[in-house]
């Protein structure tokens, strides 16, 4: 019998995180999350995709951190789209800006097979890693672009997200051309970025800021939801 991948020893902690977050994840989804974690560890040894090295820390600081956005994301998208368009969230186009090792893009693609997720990063080896993840895990809904977001030709996207990419001003300004007419931004942040919020231009509406609780992580996290201000018809 072949030896178990190191990441697979984290099955029990991962299922504990999923249960604590009250998420529904099929066994094959758990397998894929562990497979992604294993790939991240192996590629990280050569390509330095993340400063986090320990598998347990990767689970807590990366996977749990991204899984914690799933339920709030669904609630907010349902609210934004309204009852008439509620089913649209099952077939969204999502852009993950400055994705690095695929966070949160890979996790979103794994948890929402109906979404089309594109990860963009200016570093070629990071985009190559995400493409390899898509191949090895059979994620046909996951793509990667080696580009600066402001030069990206793909789109438009219903949701544009980022995790520790840049200031809110830079994030929205650089990615705005890729947004669909009724799209939204979702920025993953640490504690509520008061100064960044104050620095946003007047044509950006912050419509929700939600604190997050990440299992096993004693640090502040929040989601900042934004959209371009819509002109009110006269």
Residue, then its C-alpha position, 0 to 999 in steps of 0.5 A: x500500500x503506498x504511503x499516505x501523502x503528508x497532507x492527508x494526515x490533516x483530514x480530521x482537522x480539515x473535516x473539523x474546520x468544515x463542520x465548525x463553519x457549518x459547510x456542506x462538503x462531499x468526501x470528494x471535495x475534502x479529498x480535493x482540498x487535501x490534494x490541493x494542500x499537498x500540491x501547495x506543499x510540494x511546489x512551495x519547496x521549489x517555487x516559494x509560493x507562500x512563506x507558510x511552510x508547516x502543513x498544519x499552519x497551511x491548513x489553518x492560515x490558508x485553507x481555513x481562512x478561505x473556507x471561512x468566506x464561503x457561507x458569508x459569500x453565499x449569503x451576501x450574493x443572495x442578498x445582492x442578487x435578490x430573489x429574482x436572480x438568486x439562482x445566478x450565483x450557481x453559475x458566476x464568473x469569478x476573478x481572483x486578483x493577485x491569487x498567488x498560490x490560488x487563494x481563495x480562487x482554488x478553494x472557490x473553484x473546489x467548493x462551487x463547481x458551477x462557478x468559472x474561476x480565473x486566478x490572475x497573478x503577475x508572477x508566471x510560476x504562480x499562474x503555472x502552479x494554479x494551472x497544474x492544480x486544475x489539471x491534477x484535481x480535474x477542475x475544469x472550472x479553474x483557469x489561470x492568467x499570467x498578467x497584471x490585472x489592469x492588462x487582463x483581457x478576460x472578463x467580464x466577471x460577476x465577482x472580483x475578489x482578492x486576499x491581501x493583494x493591495x489597498x482597497x483603492x488600488x484593488x478596485x481601480x486596477x480591476x474595474x475594467x474586468x467587472x460586469x455591469x452589475x458586478x461586485x468586489x469582495x476583499x478579504x482583509x485582516x481587521x477592518x481597514x478604516x483608513x483604506x475605506x476612507x481613501x476610496x473614491x466617491x464612486x465606490x460604494x461599500x455596502x457591507x463589511x463583515x467580521x469573520x471567525x476562522x477556526x483555530x486562527x486567533x486573528x481578526x479577519x473581515x470581508x469588505x464588499x464594494x460596487x461601483x455606485x449606480x446612477x439613479x434613473x431620473 
